[in-house]
Amino acid sequence: MVITEKWDLSRLKQEFNDHQVIKHIVLDGFLDSNLAKSINEEHKSIKEDLWLDYSHSNQKKTGITAKDLMGNNSRLLLEDLSSQPFIEWLEELTQIKDLIPDHDLDRAGLHRIKKGGFLNVHVDEESHTKHKYWKRRLNLLFYVSSDYEPSWGGNLELWKDHKRKNGFFKSGKRELIKSIEPKFNRCVIFATDDKSYHGHPAPLECPEGSARRSVATYYYQLSDHLLPVTPTRYISLPQDSLRKRILIRFNVLILYIYAVLKRYTNINDNSLKKAAPFINKNNSKN
């Protein structure tokens, strides 16, 4: 599906590594246009009650992780992105060796953000919730909304957190370093660590019936030691109110508890379907 030979790998490798804060690359025309449109149509055809609701006070989005709920081309794309030839291409591009694809698509797969949806700026879990020695190293996001308009917003924002130590506290400012439109048939690949802050914090302004649709997959590396549980760590932005800052901090604590439960119990993201009515009810009060 993905024809990697059409890109100048040596140029892309230099471009990826030239970005000092968050190493990343933007690839337009990632797939054949008709194929990308078919994935968009498969995305739209999934019944509403099958989507997992990931919404809480730091995000409003839904997703699909089960491959048997996806269309044929969506499954084939995810298999291609996990294949050995593509892994080897990624390793050459990023100079990150021994990458491991997550065939279970934990928190990956299909993502959908509808009108009013958002994703506060954050860094992802540094370790996998089930595989205790897997450290996350790369995110791949592929945007498939063929009707996307720039007026919708929903740009992927990359942020830098300037911190300096002052006694027992850390202080400083946060700076937007890049804003990437989620254009149709565009792929963004970026390295993940404890400084790779990203998100789209402004609510999406698409028409009713449309959505910011994407395919996501994550890549890991085997660590030589047991990795601690780490939740998604959201941060506040300079314009955020004190109330919002407190809610963000409290939500990170809840996500940590959930990450621990995912690792050490049988709880998984499908459990969210049962909790979603309660969570959304409480979010509506905030």
ABEGO torsion letter per residue (X at the ends): XBBAAABBAAAAAAAAAABAABBBBBBBGABBAAAAAAAAAAAAABBAAABBBABBAABBBBBBABAAABBAAAAAAAAAAABAAAAAAAAAAAGBBGBBBBAAGBGBEBBBBBBGBBBBBBBBBABBAABAABBBABBBBBBABAABBAAAEGBBBBBBBBBBBBEABBBEBBBBABBBBBBBGBBBBBBBBAABBBEBABBBBBBBGBBBBBBBBBBBBBBABBBBBBBBBBBBBAABBAAAAAAAAAAAAAAAAAAAAAAABABBAAAAAAAAAAAAAAAAAX
